[in-house]
Structure formats: structure tokens, C-alpha cells
Amino acid sequence: MSYKDILVYLDDSESCRGRIETALKLAEAHQAHLVGLALAVEPTIPAYIGAELPVEVRDIQRKAAIDRAKAQTEMFEQLAGKEGVSSESRIVNCYESTAGDTLSFHARHADLVVMGQADPDSHFATLTSSMAEEVLFSSGRPIYLVPYIGMKNSITGKAIIAWDGGRESTRAVHDALPILAGMDEVVVLVVDAGRHARAHGAEPGADLATHIARHGINVRVDRVQSAGIDIAEVILNAIAENGANLLIMGGYGHSRLREMTLGGVTHTILKEMTAPVLMSH
């Protein structure tokens, strides 16, 4: 089992280059075709304001968006060319209000979507976060999020699975199997197993570990109690203590006016992540 189509989202953040390099490593490891997608995002202007703007202003905004997207795809093409990976770049025009939906459309035709964690100091932090949420909840595909602070090699090493026995975490594990197969060790982390007793067997995590082991993966189970600590912090602590360089987890959300908003653990992990996170909903 391997990925054959990987999509990496390109933007003009400082961390984009590292994200491309990560996507190239994944594509090379799986002999996959890599698509670099840049969105020429124009601001969404209310009609009552847009009607008063000169056409020249809108043309300037549109050209600036396209120029930024071209710069992103040129960097992607240069890096991909050096690695000799099968690749292509795309520029898609859209408005800020439809950026997440546009990216989700393209994501549905890939095995994996590589995106970046929002940098809180960036002017685009809100847009980056909202797009990640949109792709997570709407595309039906797993997202691989790269920390904005940089990352360790996540192609090999140690991975942690945040396992609660639910549908979302099950989906994430199976979406991640091609990556897990290349890891030196995988840890099934079960936090407060008693809270989800019906989702586990007699030995929480053991059934999943047995299933993963049948894929030829070196795996062990680690059961811990939160002891009043936030579960997200327990997971982040486990990453540090185990020297892990990849987290696998389900992406959870709450319905609000027919839209999804991030659940508490998911939100905290995306905000404070110290290693790449593969997440599925």
C-alpha cells in the first residue's frame, strides 16, 4: 500500500519551502505524483463597497494575487526539479470566501494533502486555519500538517497514534498506514481508557496493535491516565517523551449552524503541535 497522488498547498508564508520539501520526501518515498497547488486569492469585498471601487483597483488586486501564486509555483517547480519527482503545479483563481472549498475540491482527487500549521504571527493565520478546517471536514481526505517552526524527519523514526477507538481515529490510522509502514516504531497511545470503555476491548489498544502488526509494522501500546491534565497536553507530552516525529489522530469537530468547528483536543493540537500531524475526519 502506498500513496500515488499527493497534493501540497502552496502559499507565501516563510514555512512554505519546508512544507514543499516534506511533500517531496513523501512523494519520493512512495513514488507518488506530487501536485503543487497555489491559490490566487482575491479579497472578498462586500457588494456595497465593490460597486464603488474603480475597476483598476480590482485589476491591481487580481494581478497581485496571480503574481504571488506564480512565485509560489516557481519555487515548487525548482525544488521538485532538483529531486526528480513526478510533479506538476497549478494556479487556481478564487475569492477568499471560497478558498477552503476550492482547495477541498482538489484535495478529493489526492491520497494525501500536505498543508502547514498556521503561524500566529502571520497576516494569513486566520485564513490558513480556516482552510485547514475546511479541508479536514469537507474533502474526505487525510491532511498532513507541517509545523510552522520547522520539523524533524517524519518519513522514518517513531510515530504516535492517539487512539480512542472512535471512527475518526480509525480512519486516521488506516489513512496513515503507508507512512506507518516506513516507521521504526509506532506507539498506540490510549489516554483514560475507562472514559471510552465500550470502544475498547479487554486490553485497550491491543486489538489495534495486533491489526497494525499484521501489516509488518513494529508497534506497542502505551496506556496512560490524564490525572486531571488536558488530554491534548498529555498527547503533546507523549510526543516529547518518546522522541516521536509524527502524530496520527482523528480530527474532531462540533456542528454549529450546519458548519463544523474544531473540538477542544483537535484545536489545541493544531495550535501547539511540535511534530507533523496526520489527521482524518
Residue, then its C-alpha position, 0 to 999 in steps of 0.5 A: m500500500s502506498y500513496k500515488d497522488i499527493l497534493v501540497y498547498l502552496d502559499d507565501s508564508e516563510s514555512c512554505r519551502g519546508r512544507i514543499e520539501t516534506a511533500l517531496k520526501l513523501a512523494e519520493a518515498h512512495q513514488a507518488h505524483l506530487v501536485g503543487l497547488a497555489l491559490a490566487v486569492e482575491p479579497t472578498i469585498p462586500a457588494y456595497i463597497g465593490a460597486e464603488l471601487p474603480v475597476e483598476v483597483r480590482d485589476i491591481q488586486r487580481k494581478a497581485a494575487i496571480d503574481r504571488a501564486k506564480a512565485q509560489t509555483e516557481m519555487f515548487e517547480q525548482l525544488a521538485g526539479k532538483e529531486g526528480v519527482s513526478s510533479e506538476s503545479r497549478i494556479v487556481n483563481c478564487y475569492e477568499s470566501t471560497a478558498g477552503d472549498t476550492l482547495s477541498f475540491h482538489a484535495r478529493h482527487a489526492d491520497l494525501v494533502v500536505m498543508g502547514q500549521a498556521d503561524p500566529d504571527s502571520h497576516f494569513a493565520t486566520l485564513t490558513s486555519s480556516m482552510a485547514e478546517e475546511v479541508l479536514f471536514s469537507s474533502g474526505r481526505p487525510i491532511y498532513l500538517v507541517p509545523y510552522i517552526g520547522m520539523k524533524n524527519s517524519i518519513t522514518g523514526k517513531a510515530i504516535i497514534a492517539w487512539d480512542g477507538g472512535r471512527e475518526s481515529t480509525r480512519a486516521v490510522h488506516d489513512a496513515l498506514p503507508i507512512l506507518a509502514g516506513m516507521d521504526e516504531v509506532v506507539v498506540l497511545v490510549v489516554d483514560a481508557g475507562r472514559h471510552a470503555r465500550a470502544h475498547g476491548a479487554e486490553p485497550g489498544a491491543d486489538l489495534a496493535t495486533h491489526i497494525a502488526r499484521h501489516g509488518i509494522n513494529v508497534r506497542v501500546d502505551r496506556v496512560q491516565s490524564a490525572g486531571i491534565d488536558i488530554a491534548e497536553v498529555i498527547l503533546n507530552a507523549i510526543a516529547e517523551n518518546g522522541a516521536n516525529l509524527l502524530i496520527m489522530g482523528g480530527y474532531g469537530h462540533s456542528r454549529l449552524r450546519e458548519m463544523t468547528l474544531g473540538g477542544v483536543t483537535h484545536t489545541i493540537l493544531k495550535e501547539m503541535t511540535a511534530p507533523v500531524l496526520m489527521s482524518h475526519 
